[in-house]
């Protein structure tokens, strides 16, 4: 059994900015088709702020709600697809035999957001970038727990945006941009465990299904549920919230 604690968290999506917004939406989920509202990022220097696109601004909007100005801690940035729209635009430029934008090329790499974050905050702590097509949250938590063996606190950021229409018939994706930022610790916060179950349930959603991970994980963080089951690599895992007040 793996144990960790969540000291604080914040999540952003279109029309979902506060915990109360998420609680209301999770109680009766409905399609979200509106764009993400403007995220000012006043704490980021203007020259760097302009380099964050929609996905990066979403991630940073969540991050800046949980990190303090003097925080210098290791971080994990996890995204299933990254900025696929920007990557596609570069491929289209190549297909037209046009020169690629050096700036766009540098921002299309998977660790671009984490790199801009560390530069903006002058934080030289270790940064890890994760891309996982299945079990993004679970893989992120495993990485964080491993790093907590040597660090007291870890920043975890899970974020993604819808795929361009060209790719949507080949792979599922969340229908709206979102970002979840968490500070994981060994000593303080809400206690959680991760455990592998012996008897895998056929009813447990596979993490390749759209919304199969975001909704149950947000329900777990907000206390609407006390556990979240994940089927990954032919094994079933359960993430449990340990506080006695979580609903069953």
Buried (B, 14 or more C-beta within 10 A) or exposed (E): EBEBBBBBBBBBBBEBBEBEBBBEBBEEEEEBEEEBEEBEBEEBEEEBBEBBBBBBBBBBBBBBBBBEEEBEBBBBBBBBBBBBBBBBBBEEBEEEEEEBBEEBBEBBBBBBBBBBBBEBBEBEBBBBBBBBEBBBBBBBBBBBBBBBEEBEBBBBBBBBBBBBEEBEEEEBBBBBBBBBBBBBBBEEBBEBBBBEBEEBEEEBBEBBEBBBBBBBBBBBBBBBBBBBBBBBEEEBBBBBBEEEEBEE
